[in-house]
Every structure is written in structure tokens, then in C-alpha cells.
Amino acid sequence: MKRKLFTMIAVGLSATMIYAATIFTGQLVFRPVDWEHQKTVGARVTRDLFGDLYDWTFTTGTNANQMQTLTVITATMTNGATYSIDITDLTNSFGDAVSFNPVRLFGATAPAANSNALEIQSASLNGWTAPFGASTTNGAIVLRPGGAIFMTAPDLTGYAVATNSCCITLSNTGTNTVSATIYIAGSE
């Protein structure tokens, strides 16, 4: 009797965990903390007050302001090396295959310990042009050590992905090993 009860509880928990993986909701907020921006002229002090720089709430789904899953990739590149990402062939945090279309969030962060910058751009073959444009020579985003970039496209279109427009290249143009964390979220 005890063995059957344990089996039933384990099966119930497993089903709950699978169900929970299909939900992706939340809020993305860029909020300044302790920013002080002021100017003093004589006895008069003028201060800037800052609210949220960006605030986006999303729910689960495939419409505007909705996403279904998130992929987080950590890339490490030696000097002169590149790292390729195919947005149609990724896995999420649960190990599920993910093929984004559209992408509604793209982000990248670089640790402050990086000693040189890296570039993020549309790949030369099947390049993802929706956020980066068609140029593979002039369209690079330079990610400095300790830096971050985040792009969102909460509308219905998002950043479109297709089999011939799905690849990103990260390039280490410096002489030291660098790393970056890439965040891609959207619908399938």
C-alpha cells in the first residue's frame, strides 16, 4: 500500500512539473536605482527624477505581448574565434527543442572580467536580419566588457525568424578569451 501511494504521488508531481514548463509570464523592467542627476546654480538645485526606463508585462501565448519560452546561452570564445547561434535549433532551460518565430526579446550581457569587446551580428549565411539588418560588415553591435544590450519587440510581428534568416554570429575581435550570455525569448 505504501509503495502504490508513493508511486501515485511521484506521477502527480511529474505531471505538474511538465504543465508548469508551458507557462512563461512576467514583467521586464529597467529601473534606475539611486540615480542622482542634479545641477546647482547659486543657491538653486535642480534635480532630475527618473521613473522606469522600460516596463513590459507579458503573458503566455503567441500574440502581441506574449511569449512561450526562453533560451539562455553562455558562449565563450578565444581570441579571433566566433560563436554561431541558429534561432531555429535551440533548447530551453528544460531541454525541450525550441524554434522561435517570432523572437520578442533578445539580450546579451558580458562579464566585467572580459578584457576586450565582442561583436554580435547577423551571420553571413542565413543571417537573422529582422533585428540586425542585412549587412554583415556594418551591422555589428559592439558589446563592451561589463555591458548589456536588450531589444524587445512586443508587437504581434516581433522579430521574424525564417529558415533563411535565423543565424547570429558572436565574434571575438580581441586578443583575449571573452564570454557572453545570450537571452532569446518568444513564441514558437
ABEGO torsion letter per residue (X at the ends): XAAAAAAAAAAAAAAAAAAAAABBBEBBBBBBBGBBBBBBBEABBBBBBBBBABBBBBBBEABBGBBABBBBBBBBBBBGBBBBBBAABBBBAAGBBBBBOBBABBBBBBBAABABBBBBBBBABGBBAAAAEABAAAABBBBBBGBBBBBBBABAAEBBBBAABABBBBBBABABBBBBBBBBBEBX
